């Protein structure tokens, strides 16, 4: 299962600091993950806007087209853009 960590303001706004999920078929990169998470509704689509998110995969900063899998640790945080 992929481990998703939410940091700082994003954690406060979403009410989550960490969760583990099995990535569904078709979610192969960070953009796909963000799209899936936005479908939760409420605050999720407000804060998980692609151009406002900085991401890490396994503690390395990456672009949103970075590939992900169920063994990855993914960190998400808001940027100041």
Number of C-alpha atoms within 10 A of each C-alpha: 13 16 19 19 19 21 15 11 13 20 16 11 13 15 11 13 15 14 11 13 10 12 18 12 6 9 17 16 15 23 19 18 18 19 16 16 13 17 10 10 9 10 12 18 16 11 17 21 14 14 10 13 19 16 22 20 20 14 11 10 14 14 14 18 11 14 15 20 18 15 12 16 18 24 21 23 19 20 12 7 6
